């Protein structure tokens, strides 16, 4: 199968690199929200995605446009997608634990789920994940009900070089992957549409050609994206 066609199919499955299976209780959004609330228009019709980034580590404009298109195509919402961005001060750390990430969110998150408004939250961090080990690095984590962190400094380290994918390709892929967990994929709150759950590796796909494949959850995915064109 043509490589570009394969990536188009993989992105339709909503996943990519750098996820972890860690779960942190999120007190910044309604605890009654379930993955289907993002996918249907029944309970909420006004989705708002809050993007906060530490100084100098903003997401690229291309990645934000890709996220907006990605959500418009997949969320059953009648009111469109609203994305709000804000820079916040950095704690000046080189690594972050999930508890520290959650603490930053709890202090700074402004968008809350209420009425017909459903919110999700991204933090773009200026350091690495504290639990990294060896040469393989975590690029992003989905935690709690609606919260995600992208380790933007780490993403930058693995993008843009001669043997590396473009920054916008890697960044968009990780963003979509983490949002896929919020949507309940794979069998994580949203019913499977095909029998592809990898029971040995948590909520991931058992197809090595799929970006939901467990081995694609770290910077190891980088080699697979070299030369690829980003497609929705």
Secondary structure, DSSP 8 states (H G I E B T S, - for coil): --HHHHHHHHHHTT--S----------SS-TT--HHHHH-SSS--EEEEEEEEETT----HHHHHHHHHHHHHHS--SS-EEEEEEEE-----SEE-HHHHHHHHHHH-----BTTEEEEEEEE-SSEETT-BTTB---EEEETTTEEEE-HHHHHHTBSSTTSB-HHHHHHHHHHHHHHHHTTTTTSSS--SSS-B-GGGSSSBS-TTSTTBGGGSSGGGHHHHTT-----
